[in-house]
Amino acid sequence: MSTEKFERGLAPGALLLCRAEPDAVAAVAPLLGERMPLLRAGEGWSVIVPEGGPWRDGGEPVDRVVTGWAAALAVGAPWPVLALWWDADRAGYTLASGFRRPVGYVWLANGTPVGEDEAMRTFAARLGLDPVLDVQSLDRLTRPEADADRASGPAGAGARARLRGLLAVLARAGITLPVGLDPGEGAERLGATARALPDVRRTETAGRHPAAGPRPTAEGSDPTAEGPRPSAAGPRPTADWTRPTAAGGRLAGWMPWTGGPGARALALAQVAVGLPLTVWGLRRRSGGWTVAGALLLGHGALGVAHGLPGRT
């Protein structure tokens, strides 16, 4: 996609809003396969800030990428994921929740709505928004503006205004974006802004987890490490270093490295969903859905492998 096209509209970017605390989001974020900034985004909400690699380097449309990511996260966790996205021509959102079909809405760059009204009402119901006040506010976002076709204002201003209107409604559900994370900015600028904010953390990739504390070496010992001390009776026992969990929260027993019943059930479900989703994405030549299916399939296979007898 050329830089000339970006000059005529918004640079591609996205935000992934998760209805969970950052610790819970960090536990399942390795499904996405990329390290990205993660911050709190209000009471009970977190935001992942994609830095644009898949659509900048791979040429995949931003909406397909983040829709696949939202679906992968929502299947792997018991909370909904809302992906806000925009590019030179359009802007919109996708809400993924469990195994249900994602729901979304789209506006053109000048703010003209091209989605279905029913999708907006389904969106409100799944997030538990007020069926009267909030739905009325959302309905206004589905109506064409009288001056939508007028060539005034910066390119993409209409789409950006629609996303801001959507966030104004979602503020009543607890969403508050960190300062500087403004819908309509390019992914690179959003990433730089997020990395400079206090309390930011970076998500991990699959198979790469930060250590929970100082780890002893085979030959020596760390004087700050907890555990049994050496004695004259024999060599120092080896500490039982386990993989990290979701901060001991309710997701801990579902993580693949725990090998517990919940983890095995989730892993099998991910394989069962990931395989047909990958095949469907390949047949439709949809990179986003293919990636989402492959992520679910790979993560589920990892969970199944950890649940095999004899693994530690």
SULNORJO-V991013 format. One record per backbone hydrogen bond with DSSP energy under -0.5 kcal/mol. NH is the residue of the N-H (numbers start at 1). CO is the residue of the C=O. Records with the same first field share a line. If there is no record, write none. Layout:
BEGIN
NH: CO  CO
END
This chain:
BEGIN
6: 2
7: 3
8: 4  5
9: 6
10: 87
13: 86
15: 84
16: 48
17: 15  82
18: 16  46
19: 80
20: 18
24: 21
25: 21
26: 22
27: 23
28: 24  25
29: 25
31: 28
32: 29
33: 30
36: 34
37: 49
38: 201
39: 47
41: 45
43: 174
44: 42
45: 42
46: 18
47: 39
48: 16
49: 37
50: 48
56: 52
57: 53
58: 53  54
60: 54
65: 61
66: 62
67: 63
68: 64
69: 65
70: 66
71: 67
72: 68
73: 69
74: 70
75: 71
76: 72
77: 74
81: 96
82: 17
83: 81  94
84: 15  82
85: 92
86: 13
87: 90
91: 107
92: 85
93: 105
94: 83
95: 103
96: 81  94
100: 97
103: 95
105: 93
107: 91
108: 112
109: 89
111: 108
114: 106
115: 106
119: 116
120: 116
121: 117
122: 118
123: 119
124: 120
125: 121
126: 122
127: 123
128: 124  125
129: 124
135: 130
136: 132
137: 133
138: 134
139: 135
140: 136
141: 137  138
142: 139
143: 140
148: 145
150: 147
152: 150
157: 154
158: 109
159: 109
160: 156
161: 157
162: 158
163: 159
164: 160
165: 161
166: 162
167: 163
168: 164
169: 165
170: 166
171: 167
172: 169
173: 170
174: 171
175: 170
176: 41
181: 178
182: 180
183: 181
185: 182
187: 12
190: 186
191: 187
192: 188
193: 189
194: 190
195: 191
196: 192
197: 194
200: 197
201: 38
203: 36
206: 30
208: 205
209: 207
223: 221
225: 222
231: 234
234: 231
241: 239
242: 240
247: 245
249: 246
252: 249
254: 251
255: 251  252
258: 255
259: 255  256
263: 253
264: 260
265: 261
266: 262
267: 263
268: 264
269: 265
270: 266
271: 267
272: 268
273: 269
274: 270
275: 271
276: 272
277: 273
278: 274
279: 275
280: 276
281: 277
282: 278
283: 279
284: 280
285: 281  282
286: 281
287: 285
290: 286
291: 287
292: 288
293: 289
294: 290
295: 291
296: 292
297: 293
298: 294
299: 295
300: 296
301: 297
302: 298
303: 299
304: 300
305: 301
306: 302
307: 303
308: 305
311: 308
END
